[in-house]
Amino acid sequence: MANLKLIRDRIQSVKNTKKITEAMRLVAAAKVRRAQEQVIQTRPFADRLAQVLYGLQSRLRFEDANLPLLRKRDVKTVGLLVVSGDRGLCGGYNANVIRRAETRAKELKAEGIDYQMVIVGRKAAQYFQRRDYPIAASFAGIEQIPTAAEAADIGDRVLSMFLSESVDRVELIYTKFVSLISSRPVVQTLLPLDAQGLEVSDDEIFRLTSRGGQFQVEREKVTSPTQSFPQDMIFEQDPVQILDALLPLYLNNQLLRALQESAASELAARMTAMNNASENASNLIGSLTLSYNKARQAAITQELLEVVAGADALT
């Protein structure tokens, strides 16, 4: 009977764990929906900013604009901006981006280039601090639905490092959202800004939907119309000054988009991990129930044999 009680307790424990993992899966799904809503809400500003930059690009040559954010220098030190999460239980999300950052750091060292790290997320900060990596700054407690203010704080830090020439280039390492079951860490040059990367291009918005009780992602192509400024438009300020004021906004917008992609990737990874955990719990419950029934049947059979043996002894 003691064995039956242990199996019963184990089944109840697994059922309780399944309730937790299922709740975490649903919470992650709800937050993914909030993340996609934020992407949609911030898009009008991003589109308008891209159109203004495109209009300025048509009126002057960016190569001729001697602006700090466009100026390329000989690379001696690179700033690595690594975006991870604050929490675990999200599959290989944190491990993958940390591994990509380590690989990039080794590549720079092999080329004889120094680097400094700016870490976003508690998991990456703890990992690199334990291994004595050069960390210039770290940010933790970022909301799982990133805000423009948080992106601006991070942007101000990397911007000051670049303008003070502490670093000659800033590379962004984050996780690009592909689908609910797929994401990949990528490396993107953030500073200096490349004039060729400021043109407007087709973009995508992901939408989380549910069909037949299953979550899935639908991607929607978004094309922003590009229109040049009228040739007779008169600027009250020098177009170069306008461009100098808009480029930091463009930088912060790029950071916000990367934070949103990383947040969506983390939430999708957590949702997938919790879904797998729930399925494993269901399989384990089935296996334990089968073992419990076998043990219970064996105990009943043993009791019957003892009753029959006792009856035979009396006769």
Disulfide bonds with the S-S distance in Angstrom:
none
